[in-house]
């Protein structure tokens, strides 16, 4: 009572300032203090709905929101929208500016149009991965006359007709993503460019458009970012159209465009001296003239040329001509050597992000030079660079104190000594050590003691990691959200007991752990309330009691892999029915589950689950009526 009376004396302005200091999890505060509840109700700007049954109540409580996220609410459908808009004051619609409907496959064109028309101030809509959306849904979106940002990635049914409706109705569009909208052609893009003259961002990746579309796009005078990944019908002729168009262009991505060559890219570069970002992975061989002309790009900050063939000369030229680079992607590039990297970083001392994934010929010499030359490095990816040892990690720990992300997957030379050196990088947030079979609990303890900010750790197949390492890890890295322990077979239920102390854990991979049982899983289920993604494939000692615990305690689970597990018909049905937020389930080879039991379980979650993976042999055993119903309600079934 005393604390409540004290807060009653504070002005609303002071209460808001206190609330801002509390961090993202404000629920405990508003539950115990009416003043905080009142202030947050009036000031909260964003809300994400996890369960549809709470939608109406939450919208009435938080009536001043500007962003509504329904992407985690797969059961939203036309009827639910009608009820929400017809009941209550619906005052929340007046100020709504951003609507997120990604993967909301249950919502049709009728509900979408009702929602759009009810929100006159709407400026941004995301309907990405609503793969059933077509021209009728596009027509509904066109009702948002103030729309400035639209994401339609993987709306597979949208054609030129639908895009035309959007172009005519949403003339103020500034950002548009059409990735994987495979029915859109040059005709639709041409009309878009004539009607939406304010476009600043356009993504046409994987569309079947030709160079004629680039002729149209070149007329967009305000375009700053153009992405055309995987446009296999576009060639150098198209890029030459851009040479004299799009005067404000700052970033272009031509990755995986098979018909594009260095000549076409030179045309783009020569016409746009203000380019800041260039992506050209997996599509061309870097020529000396192309690299030479990079010298004219004084503002170039980011280059990603993953998968192309390079040479020491090319890397040296990049280092000489691009001294302002902060990010360089050389993942899976052929021809990367120690000499080339040394010459590169000698001129690029401001690098913050460097991707050398699968550059197998670089060794400690190159990495040590990177550490000496790039003190501002925050992200370094060295997956499959198996010549890396503790010697270069000593230099990283000594010189790269700002390092936040490091990928050492499949670097067999990394051992406990290397992790001791690396632990000096106390700012580490993400660390990948998968397939580093020479590290043990001792090395993990060094990381745990000195890297308290760690949130993501990958220990896939680190077979010498056991329960003692997890004890140290959970003591020192209490903020872990993602943890991969797949095939670390020394881990037992005692290790899972330690994991249960990680209150922020959301993603946990335990695939193939042969020594864990239902006892350990129950401890995790009870304590890790934020758990959203769980992989238990081939955990064959977990029985019904473990899955029963998950069904009742892990209410936030969105994805689960229980393939090859031992679970009965009854418990599977209970699990699939109880987990109201479950969206993705992998249910391959459940030996104790009958066809009838599996069908009942699938019916229990039909209408809200979005993806299911099942055994291929069951394809013709399961009811065709049920499979058709699941498909109609937006669920994708994958057969293994």
C-alpha positions in Angstrom: 0.0 0.0 0.0 2.9 2.4 0.8 4.4 2.0 -2.6 1.1 2.6 -4.3 0.5 5.8 -2.3 4.0 7.0 -3.2 3.4 6.5 -6.9 0.0 8.3 -6.6 1.9 11.4 -5.7 4.0 11.4 -9.0 2.8 13.3 -12.0 2.0 11.5 -15.2 5.2 12.8 -16.8 7.3 11.4 -14.0 5.5 8.1 -14.1 6.2 7.9 -17.8 9.9 8.6 -17.3 10.1 5.9 -14.6 8.3 3.4 -16.9 10.8 4.0 -19.6 13.7 3.0 -17.3 12.1 -0.3 -16.4 13.1 -2.1 -19.6 11.0 -4.2 -22.0 9.3 -6.4 -19.5 6.8 -4.1 -17.7 4.1 -6.6 -17.0 5.1 -7.3 -13.3 5.0 -3.5 -12.7 1.6 -2.9 -14.2 0.2 -6.0 -12.4 1.1 -4.6 -8.9 0.6 -0.8 -9.5 -2.6 0.8 -10.9 -0.7 4.0 -11.7 1.7 2.2 -14.0 -1.2 0.3 -15.6 -3.0 3.5 -16.3 0.1 5.2 -17.7 1.2 2.3 -19.9 -2.4 1.9 -21.2 -2.3 5.5 -22.5 1.3 5.7 -23.7 2.0 2.2 -25.2 2.6 2.5 -29.0 3.2 -1.1 -30.0 1.5 -4.4 -29.2 2.1 -7.9 -30.5 -0.8 -10.4 -30.0 0.0 -14.0 -29.2 -3.4 -15.4 -28.6 -6.5 -14.3 -30.5 -8.8 -14.7 -27.5 -7.1 -11.7 -25.9 -7.2 -9.5 -29.0 -10.3 -7.5 -28.2 -9.5 -6.9 -24.5 -5.9 -5.8 -25.3 -7.0 -3.4 -28.0 -9.6 -1.8 -25.7 -6.9 -1.5 -23.0 -4.2 -0.1 -25.2 -6.2 2.3 -27.4 -3.3 4.6 -28.4 -1.2 2.1 -30.2 0.5 2.9 -33.5 1.8 -0.6 -34.4 -0.3 -3.8 -34.2 1.5 -7.1 -34.8 -0.6 -10.1 -35.6 2.1 -12.2 -37.1 2.2 -14.5 -34.1 -1.6 -15.0 -34.2 -2.2 -17.5 -37.0 -5.8 -18.0 -36.2 -6.8 -14.5 -37.1 -9.5 -14.7 -39.8 -12.2 -12.6 -41.4 -14.8 -13.4 -38.7 -12.5 -12.4 -35.9 -11.7 -9.0 -37.6 -15.4 -8.4 -38.0 -16.1 -9.0 -34.3 -13.1 -6.9 -33.2 -14.3 -3.9 -35.3 -17.9 -4.2 -34.4 -17.5 -4.6 -30.7 -16.1 -1.9 -28.4 -15.2 1.6 -29.3 -12.5 0.6 -31.9 -10.8 3.9 -31.0 -7.4 2.1 -31.5 -7.9 2.1 -35.2 -7.8 5.9 -35.5 -4.1 6.2 -34.7 -2.8 2.9 -36.1 0.1 3.5 -38.5 1.8 0.1 -38.9 0.0 -3.3 -39.3 2.0 -6.6 -39.3 0.2 -9.6 -40.8 3.2 -11.6 -41.8 2.2 -15.3 -42.1 -1.4 -14.5 -41.1 -2.6 -17.0 -43.7 -6.1 -17.3 -42.2 -7.0 -13.7 -43.0 -8.8 -13.3 -46.4 -9.5 -10.4 -48.6 -12.8 -9.5 -46.9 -11.2 -9.2 -43.4 -8.1 -7.5 -44.8 -10.2 -4.8 -46.5 -12.3 -4.3 -43.3 -9.1 -3.8 -41.4 -7.5 -1.5 -43.9 -10.6 0.7 -44.2 -11.0 1.0 -40.5 -7.4 2.5 -40.1 -7.3 5.8 -42.0 -3.8 6.7 -40.8 -2.2 3.4 -41.9 1.3 4.0 -43.4 2.9 0.5 -43.3 1.6 -3.0 -43.9 3.5 -6.3 -43.8 1.7 -9.3 -45.5 4.9 -11.3 -46.2 4.6 -15.1 -46.4 0.9 -15.0 -46.8 1.4 -17.3 -49.7 -2.3 -17.7 -50.6 -2.7 -14.0 -51.2 -3.6 -12.9 -54.7 -5.2 -10.0 -56.6 -8.2 -9.7 -54.3 -6.0 -9.2 -51.3 -3.9 -6.7 -53.3 -7.2 -4.8 -54.1 -7.9 -4.7 -50.4 -4.4 -3.3 -49.7 -5.0 -0.6 -52.3 -7.6 1.0 -50.1 -4.8 2.3 -47.9 -4.3 5.6 -49.7 -1.7 6.9 -47.2 0.4 3.7 -47.4 4.2 4.4 -47.6 5.6 0.9 -46.9 4.4 -2.5 -48.1 6.0 -5.9 -47.8 4.4 -8.6 -50.0 7.2 -11.2 -50.0 6.0 -14.6 -51.1 2.4 -13.5 -51.9 2.4 -16.1 -54.6 -0.9 -15.3 -56.2 -0.4 -11.6 -56.8 -0.2 -10.8 -60.6 0.3 -7.6 -62.6 -3.4 -6.9 -62.1 -3.1 -6.8 -58.3 0.1 -4.8 -58.5 -1.6 -2.3 -60.7 -4.4 -1.8 -58.2 -1.8 -1.1 -55.5 0.1 1.2 -57.7 -3.0 3.2 -58.5 -4.4 3.2 -55.0 -1.2 3.7 -53.1 0.6 6.4 -55.0 2.6 7.6 -52.0 4.5 4.3 -51.6 8.1 4.7 -50.6 9.1 1.2 -49.8 7.9 -2.0 -51.6 9.1 -5.6 -51.4 7.8 -8.1 -54.0 10.3 -10.9 -53.4 9.1 -14.2 -54.7 5.8 -12.7 -56.2 6.4 -15.0 -59.2 3.3 -13.9 -61.2 4.5 -10.3 -61.6 6.1 -9.4 -64.9 7.5 -6.4 -66.7 4.0 -5.0 -67.3 3.3 -4.7 -63.6 6.7 -3.2 -62.8 6.3 -0.6 -65.6 2.9 0.6 -64.3 4.3 0.7 -60.7 7.1 2.9 -61.8 4.7 5.3 -63.6 2.4 5.6 -60.6 4.6 5.4 -57.5 7.2 8.1 -58.2 8.2 8.4 -54.6 9.7 4.9 -54.3 12.9 4.9 -52.3 13.2 1.1 -51.8 12.3 -1.6 -54.2 12.9 -5.4 -54.0 12.0 -7.5 -57.1 14.1 -10.5 -56.1 13.4 -13.8 -57.9 10.8 -12.2 -60.2 10.6 -13.3 -63.8 11.3 -9.8 -65.0 13.6 -8.9 -67.8 15.9 -5.9 -68.6 12.8 -4.0 -69.7 11.8 -3.7 -66.1 15.1 -2.0 -65.4 14.3 0.5 -68.1 11.2 1.4 -66.2 12.9 1.4 -62.8 15.6 3.8 -64.1 12.8 6.5 -64.2 12.5 6.4 -60.4 14.2 9.6 -59.4 14.0 9.0 -55.7 15.1 5.4 -55.6 17.9 4.8 -53.1 17.9 1.0 -52.6 17.3 -1.5 -55.4 17.4 -5.3 -54.8 17.1 -7.8 -57.6 18.5 -11.1 -56.2 18.1 -14.1 -58.5 16.6 -12.2 -61.5 18.0 -14.6 -64.0 16.4 -12.9 -67.0 18.1 -9.5 -66.4 21.4 -8.9 -68.2 24.0 -6.1 -68.7 21.6 -4.3 -71.0 19.3 -3.8 -68.1 22.0 -2.5 -65.8 23.0 0.0 -68.5 19.5 1.5 -68.3 20.3 2.3 -64.6 23.6 4.1 -65.5 21.8 7.3 -66.3 18.7 6.7 -64.1 18.0 6.6 -60.4 20.3 9.6 -59.5 20.0 9.0 -55.7 20.8 5.3 -55.8 22.9 4.3 -52.7 22.6 0.5 -52.7 22.2 -2.2 -55.3 22.0 -6.0 -55.0 22.5 -8.1 -58.1 23.4 -11.4 -56.3 22.6 -14.6 -58.1 21.8 -12.8 -61.4 23.3 -15.3 -63.8 23.3 -13.0 -66.9 25.0 -10.1 -65.2 28.7 -9.5 -65.7 31.4 -7.1 -64.6 30.6 -4.9 -67.6 27.0 -4.2 -66.5 28.1 -3.5 -63.0 30.7 -1.0 -64.2 27.9 0.8 -66.0 26.0 1.2 -62.7 29.0 2.3 -60.8 30.1 4.9 -63.3 26.7 6.5 -63.1 26.4 6.5 -59.3 29.4 7.9 -57.5 27.3 8.0 -54.3 26.9 4.2 -53.9 27.3 3.1 -50.3 26.5 -0.6 -50.7 27.2 -3.2 -53.4 26.1 -6.8 -53.3 27.2 -9.0 -56.2 27.5 -12.5 -54.8 27.3 -15.7 -56.8 26.9 -14.0 -60.2 30.1 -12.8 -61.7 33.9 -13.0 -61.9 35.5 -9.9 -60.6 37.5 -8.2 -63.3 40.4 -5.8 -62.8 38.5 -2.9 -64.5 35.5 -3.4 -62.1 37.6 -3.4 -59.0 39.5 -0.4 -60.3 36.4 1.7 -60.8 35.5 1.1 -57.1 38.0 3.9 -56.5 35.4 6.4 -57.7 33.0 5.3 -54.9 34.2 7.5 -52.1 31.2 6.7 -49.9 31.3 2.9 -50.4 30.8 1.3 -47.0 29.6 -2.3 -47.7 30.7 -4.9 -50.3 29.4 -8.4 -50.4 30.8 -10.6 -53.1 30.1 -14.0 -51.6 30.9 -17.0 -53.8 32.9 -15.3 -56.5 36.5 -16.0 -57.6 39.0 -13.5 -56.3 42.8 -13.1 -56.3 45.5 -11.5 -54.2 45.6 -8.6 -56.7 41.8 -8.0 -56.5 41.9 -8.0 -52.6 44.9 -5.7 -52.7 43.0 -3.3 -55.0 39.9 -3.3 -52.8 42.1 -2.5 -49.8 43.7 0.4 -51.8 40.6 1.8 -53.3 38.0 1.3 -50.6 39.5 2.7 -47.5 36.1 3.6 -45.9 34.7 0.0 -45.9 33.0 -1.1 -42.7 31.6 -4.5 -44.0 33.1 -7.0 -46.4 31.6 -10.3 -47.4 33.9 -12.9 -48.9 31.9 -16.0 -47.9 32.8 -19.1 -50.0 35.0 -17.0 -52.3 37.6 -19.0 -54.3 41.1 -17.6 -54.2 41.2 -16.0 -50.8 44.7 -16.4 -49.3 46.7 -15.1 -46.4 48.6 -12.7 -48.6 45.4 -11.3 -50.1 43.8 -10.7 -46.7 46.9 -9.1 -45.3 47.0 -6.7 -48.3 43.2 -6.0 -47.9 43.1 -5.1 -44.2 46.3 -3.0 -44.5 44.1 -0.4 -46.3 40.7 -1.2 -44.7 41.3 -0.4 -41.1 37.7 0.7 -40.3 36.2 -2.8 -41.0 33.6 -3.8 -38.4 32.1 -6.8 -40.2 34.1 -9.4 -42.1 32.8 -12.7 -43.4 35.4 -15.3 -44.4 33.1 -18.4 -44.2 34.7 -21.4 -46.0 37.9 -19.5 -46.9 39.8 -22.6 -46.1 43.3 -21.4 -47.0 43.6 -18.6 -44.5 45.4 -19.3 -41.3 46.6 -17.6 -38.1 48.8 -15.2 -40.0 45.8 -13.6 -41.8 43.6 -13.6 -38.7 46.3 -12.0 -36.6 46.8 -9.3 -39.1 43.0 -8.6 -39.1 43.1 -8.4 -35.3 46.0 -5.9 -35.5 44.6 -3.8 -38.3 40.9 -3.7 -37.4 40.4 -2.8 -33.8 36.8 -1.8 -34.4 35.8 -5.3 -35.5 32.4 -6.3 -34.1 31.6 -9.4 -36.3 34.0 -12.0 -37.7 32.8 -15.2 -39.4 35.4 -18.0 -39.8 33.2 -21.1 -40.3 35.2 -24.0 -41.8 38.5 -22.1 -41.6 40.1 -25.1 -40.1 43.7 -23.8 -40.1 42.8 -21.3 -37.3 44.3 -22.1 -33.9 44.7 -20.5 -30.5 47.5 -18.3 -31.8 45.3 -16.0 -33.8 42.6 -16.0 -31.1 45.2 -14.7 -28.7 45.5 -11.7 -31.0 41.7 -11.3 -31.3 41.4 -11.3 -27.5 44.2 -8.8 -27.2 43.1 -6.3 -29.8 39.4 -6.7 -30.7 37.7 -5.7 -27.4 34.6 -4.6 -29.3 34.0 -8.0 -30.9 30.3 -9.1 -30.4 29.8 -11.9 -32.9 32.3 -14.7 -33.8 31.6 -17.8 -35.9 34.2 -20.6 -35.4 32.0 -23.5 -36.6 34.0 -26.4 -37.8 37.4 -24.8 -36.9 39.1 -28.0 -35.6 42.1 -26.1 -34.3 40.1 -24.3 -31.6 40.6 -25.8 -28.1 40.3 -24.8 -24.5 43.4 -22.6 -24.6 41.9 -20.7 -27.6 38.7 -20.1 -25.6 40.7 -18.8 -22.7 42.3 -16.2 -25.0 39.0 -15.4 -26.6 37.3 -14.8 -23.3 39.1 -11.5 -23.2 36.4 -10.3 -25.7 34.0 -9.5 -22.9 31.5 -7.8 -25.3 30.7 -11.2 -27.0 27.0 -11.6 -27.6 27.0 -14.4 -30.2 29.5 -17.3 -30.4 29.3 -20.3 -32.7 31.5 -23.3 -31.8 29.7 -26.1 -33.6 31.9 -29.1 -34.5 34.8 -27.7 -32.4 35.4 -31.2 -31.0 38.5 -30.2 -29.0 36.8 -27.8 -26.6 35.6 -29.1 -23.2 33.9 -27.9 -20.0 37.2 -26.1 -19.1 37.1 -23.8 -22.1 33.4 -23.2 -21.8 34.0 -22.1 -18.2 36.4 -19.4 -19.4 33.8 -18.0 -21.7 31.1 -18.2 -19.0 33.2 -16.3 -16.5 34.3 -13.5 -18.8 31.5 -13.0 -21.3 28.4 -12.1 -19.3 26.6 -10.5 -22.2 26.3 -13.7 -24.2 22.9 -14.3 -25.6 23.5 -16.9 -28.4 25.8 -19.9 -28.1 26.1 -22.8 -30.6 27.8 -26.0 -29.3 26.5 -28.4 -31.9 28.4 -31.7 -31.7 30.9 -30.4 -29.2 31.1 -33.9 -27.8 33.4 -33.1 -24.8 30.9 -30.6 -23.3 29.1 -32.0 -20.3 27.0 -31.0 -17.3 29.9 -29.2 -15.5 30.3 -26.9 -18.5 26.6 -26.1 -18.4 26.8 -25.3 -14.7 29.5 -22.7 -15.4 27.6 -21.4 -18.4 24.3 -20.8 -16.7 26.0 -19.2 -13.7 27.9 -16.6 -15.9 25.7 -16.1 -18.9 22.3 -15.6 -17.4 20.9 -13.7 -20.4 21.2 -16.6 -22.9 18.3 -16.7 -25.3 19.6 -19.2 -27.9 21.5 -22.4 -27.0 22.3 -25.3 -29.3 23.5 -28.5 -27.5 22.6 -31.0 -30.2 24.6 -34.3 -30.1 26.5 -33.2 -26.9 26.0 -36.7 -25.5 27.7 -36.1 -22.2 24.8 -34.0 -21.1 22.3 -35.5 -18.7 19.3 -34.4 -16.7 21.7 -32.7 -14.3 22.7 -30.4 -17.2 19.1 -29.7 -18.0 18.5 -28.7 -14.4 21.2 -26.1 -14.8 19.6 -24.9 -18.1 16.3 -24.4 -16.3 17.9 -21.5 -14.5 18.1 -19.5 -17.8 14.9 -17.4 -17.5 15.4 -15.6 -20.9 15.9 -18.8 -22.9 13.7 -18.9 -26.0 15.5 -21.3 -28.5 16.9 -24.6 -27.3 18.2 -27.4 -29.4 18.8 -30.8 -27.7 18.7 -33.1 -30.8 20.2 -36.5 -30.3 20.9 -36.2 -26.6 20.7 -39.9 -25.6 21.1 -39.4 -21.9 18.4 -36.9 -21.1 15.0 -38.1 -19.9 11.6 -36.6 -19.0 13.0 -35.5 -15.6 15.3 -33.0 -17.2 12.7 -31.8 -19.8 10.2 -31.2 -17.0 12.7 -29.0 -15.2 13.2 -26.9 -18.4 9.5 -26.8 -19.1 8.6 -25.5 -15.7 11.2 -22.8 -15.4 11.9 -21.6 -18.9 8.7 -19.7 -19.5 9.9 -17.9 -22.6 10.8 -21.1 -24.4 9.5 -20.7 -28.0 11.6 -23.2 -30.1 12.5 -26.6 -28.9 14.3 -29.4 -30.9 14.1 -32.9 -29.3 14.6 -35.0 -32.4 16.1 -38.4 -31.6 15.8 -37.9 -27.8 14.5 -41.4 -27.4 14.5 -41.5 -23.5 11.9 -38.8 -23.2 8.5 -40.4 -22.7 4.9 -39.2 -22.2 5.6 -37.6 -18.8 8.1 -35.2 -20.4 5.8 -34.2 -23.2 3.0 -33.9 -20.7 5.1 -31.3 -18.9 5.7 -29.4 -22.1 2.0 -29.4 -22.8 1.1 -27.8 -19.6 4.1 -25.5 -18.8 5.5 -24.4 -22.1 2.6 -22.3 -23.3 4.9 -20.0 -25.4 6.2 -22.8 -27.6 5.9 -21.8 -31.3 8.1 -24.6 -32.9 8.8 -28.1 -31.7 10.7 -31.0 -33.3 9.8 -34.3 -31.7 10.7 -36.6 -34.6 11.8 -40.1 -33.6 10.6 -39.6 -30.0 8.6 -42.0 -27.9 5.1 -40.4 -27.3 1.7 -42.0 -27.2 -1.5 -41.0 -29.1 -3.1 -39.4 -26.1 -0.2 -37.3 -25.0 0.5 -36.1 -28.6 -3.1 -35.0 -28.9 -2.9 -33.2 -25.6 0.3 -31.5 -26.6 -0.9 -30.3 -29.9 -4.2 -29.1 -28.4 -2.8 -27.4 -25.4 0.0 -25.4 -27.1 -2.1 -22.5 -28.3 0.8 -20.6 -29.9 2.4 -23.6 -31.7 3.0 -22.8 -35.4 5.5 -25.4 -36.6 5.7 -29.1 -35.6 7.9 -31.8 -37.0 6.3 -35.2 -36.3 8.3 -37.7 -38.4 8.6 -41.4 -37.3 6.7 -41.3 -34.0 6.7 -45.1 -33.6 4.2 -45.2 -30.8 1.6 -43.0 -32.5 -1.1 -44.6 -34.7 -2.4 -43.0 -37.9 -5.7 -42.3 -36.1 -3.9 -40.8 -33.1 -1.8 -38.5 -35.4 -5.0 -37.4 -37.2 -6.7 -36.5 -34.0 -3.6 -34.5 -32.9 -3.6 -32.6 -36.2 -7.3 -31.8 -35.9 -6.6 -30.5 -32.4 -4.3 -27.8 -33.7 -5.9 -27.2 -37.2 -6.6 -23.6 -37.8 -3.6 -22.2 -36.0 -0.6 -24.3 -37.0 1.2 -23.1 -40.1 3.8 -25.8 -40.8 3.8 -29.6 -40.2 6.4 -32.1 -41.2 5.2 -35.7 -41.5 6.5 -39.1 -42.6 6.0 -39.5 -46.4 4.6 -43.0 -46.0 1.5 -41.5 -44.2 0.6 -39.3 -47.1 -2.2 -41.6 -48.4 -3.1 -43.0 -44.9 -4.3 -39.7 -43.4 -7.7 -38.4 -44.2 -7.7 -36.4 -47.4 -10.5 -34.3 -46.0 -8.4 -33.3 -43.0 -5.3 -32.5 -45.2 -7.4 -30.3 -47.5 -8.9 -28.5 -44.5 -5.4 -27.8 -43.1 -4.2 -26.6 -46.4 -7.3 -24.3 -46.7 -6.5 -22.8 -43.3 -3.0 -21.9 -44.3 -1.0 -24.9 -43.1 1.9 -26.1 -45.2 2.6 -29.9 -44.9 6.1 -31.1 -45.7 6.6 -34.8 -46.3 9.9 -36.4 -45.2 
